[in-house]
Amino acid sequence: MKRLQRTALMLSLMKKLKNRGSWCGETHIQKAAFFLQKLLEIPLGYDFILYKHGPYSFDLTEDLTAMRADGLVKMVSQPYPYGPTMVAKDTPVMQQFDEFISQYESSIDFVAENLGGKGVAELERLATALYVTLEDGTRLVEDRAKRVNELKPHVSIDQALEAVKEVDQLKTKLQ
């Protein structure tokens, strides 16, 4: 996928997340892009690693910074406890790639609908549960929950179990 195509998709994702109740901080965008690429198999081309708050892509951070520099995204301050929100501007990029975006619209809608209203801690658990599931989806739910807890000790076994089950439900919705 070319850079401008990926930019157009990310701008569309940000708008749809915002419409679904996300405050659209970078963590929200990171986790939504991870789900879009890994669960829905949209070829964004980002490399994700397991980082402090779950899967994270330095490449995506660079793209978001470039979008800000290009005037495609603006940062808007939010009251405590929230950090700044990224707001996608209506730009010719989105209009130019409208047909391209439409190919992925149902996938973007799915991610926005299922993740848009979730908080950072819940997104961390879900994205880490997806990461573990992708490592070895044949493992039992309980084993994957234990692995989430090993990777993220602050996530209780019960929270990890709930997250793994939700990831499995999302996978089932897609079938």
C-alpha positions in Angstrom: 0.0 0.0 0.0 1.3 3.4 -0.9 1.9 6.1 1.7 -1.0 8.4 0.6 -3.4 5.5 0.4 -2.5 4.5 3.9 -2.8 8.1 5.0 -6.3 8.3 3.5 -7.3 5.1 5.3 -5.9 6.3 8.6 -7.7 9.6 8.3 -11.0 7.7 7.6 -10.3 5.5 10.6 -9.8 8.5 12.9 -13.0 10.1 11.7 -15.0 7.0 12.2 -13.5 6.3 15.6 -14.4 9.8 16.7 -17.9 9.3 15.5 -18.1 6.2 17.7 -17.1 7.9 20.9 -13.3 7.5 20.8 -11.4 10.6 22.0 -8.8 9.5 19.3 -5.6 9.8 21.2 -2.5 8.0 19.7 -3.1 4.9 21.8 -6.6 4.6 20.4 -5.3 5.0 16.8 -2.5 2.5 17.4 -4.8 -0.2 18.7 -7.4 0.4 16.1 -4.8 0.2 13.3 -3.4 -3.0 14.9 -6.9 -4.6 14.7 -7.5 -3.3 11.2 -4.2 -4.8 10.0 -4.1 -8.0 12.0 -7.7 -9.0 12.5 -9.2 -7.7 9.4 -6.1 -8.3 7.3 -5.9 -4.8 5.7 -2.4 -4.5 4.3 -1.4 -1.3 6.0 2.2 -2.4 6.2 2.9 -1.4 9.8 5.3 -3.4 12.0 3.9 -3.8 15.4 5.8 -4.9 18.5 4.5 -5.6 22.0 5.3 -2.4 23.9 4.3 -0.7 27.2 0.6 -0.5 26.5 0.2 -3.4 24.1 1.0 -3.6 20.3 2.7 -0.5 19.0 4.1 0.6 15.7 6.9 3.2 15.5 6.1 3.5 11.8 2.5 4.5 12.6 3.8 7.1 15.0 6.0 8.5 12.2 3.0 8.6 9.9 0.9 10.4 12.4 3.7 12.9 12.9 3.9 13.4 9.2 0.1 13.9 9.0 0.4 16.6 11.6 3.3 18.2 9.7 1.3 18.1 6.5 -1.7 19.7 8.1 -3.9 16.7 7.7 -4.4 16.1 11.5 -4.5 18.6 14.2 -4.0 18.1 18.0 -6.7 19.4 20.2 -6.2 19.6 24.0 -8.6 17.7 26.2 -9.4 18.2 29.9 -7.7 15.9 32.5 -7.4 12.9 32.5 -7.2 12.8 28.7 -4.3 13.6 26.5 -4.6 15.5 23.2 -7.0 14.3 20.6 -6.0 13.8 17.0 -8.7 15.3 14.7 -8.6 14.4 11.0 -9.3 17.4 8.8 -11.4 17.2 5.7 -8.7 17.2 3.0 -8.3 16.6 -0.7 -6.4 13.4 0.3 -9.6 11.8 1.5 -11.5 13.0 -1.6 -8.7 11.9 -3.9 -8.8 8.4 -2.4 -12.5 8.1 -1.8 -12.9 5.1 -4.1 -9.8 3.4 -2.5 -11.2 4.0 1.0 -14.6 2.6 0.0 -12.9 -0.8 -0.6 -12.1 -1.0 3.1 -15.0 1.0 4.5 -16.8 -2.1 6.0 -13.6 -3.1 7.8 -13.0 0.4 9.1 -16.6 0.6 10.3 -16.2 -2.8 12.1 -13.1 -1.6 14.0 -14.7 1.8 14.8 -17.9 0.2 16.0 -16.2 -2.4 18.2 -13.4 -0.3 19.6 -14.5 3.3 19.3 -16.1 3.6 22.8 -13.4 1.7 24.7 -10.9 3.2 27.1 -7.1 2.9 26.9 -6.8 0.1 29.5 -9.5 -2.0 27.8 -7.9 -1.4 24.4 -4.5 -2.5 25.8 -6.0 -5.7 27.1 -7.9 -6.4 23.8 -4.9 -5.7 21.6 -2.6 -7.8 23.7 -5.2 -10.6 23.7 -5.3 -10.4 19.9 -1.5 -10.3 19.8 -1.4 -13.5 21.9 -4.1 -15.1 19.8 -2.2 -14.5 16.6 0.9 -16.1 18.2 -1.0 -19.3 18.7 -4.8 -19.2 18.2 -5.0 -23.0 18.8 -4.3 -22.6 22.5 -7.2 -22.7 24.9 -8.8 -19.5 26.1 -7.4 -20.0 29.6 -3.9 -20.5 28.3 -4.1 -17.4 26.2 -5.4 -15.4 29.2 -2.4 -16.7 31.2 -0.1 -15.6 28.5 -1.7 -12.1 28.4 -1.1 -11.9 32.2 2.5 -13.0 31.8 3.1 -10.3 29.3 1.1 -7.7 31.2 1.2 -8.6 34.9 -1.0 -5.6 35.8 -3.8 -7.3 33.8 -5.5 -9.8 36.0 -6.3 -13.3 34.9 -10.0 -12.4 34.9 -9.5 -9.3 32.8 -7.2 -11.2 30.4 -9.8 -14.0 30.1 -12.5 -11.5 29.3 -10.3 -9.8 26.7 -9.4 -13.2 25.0 -13.1 -14.1 24.9 -14.0 -10.8 23.4 -11.3 -11.2 20.7 -12.7 -14.6 19.9 -16.2 -13.0 19.6 -14.8 -10.4 17.2 -13.2 -13.1 15.1 -16.6 -15.0 15.1 -18.4 -11.8 14.0 -16.1 -11.6 10.9 -16.9 -15.2 9.7 
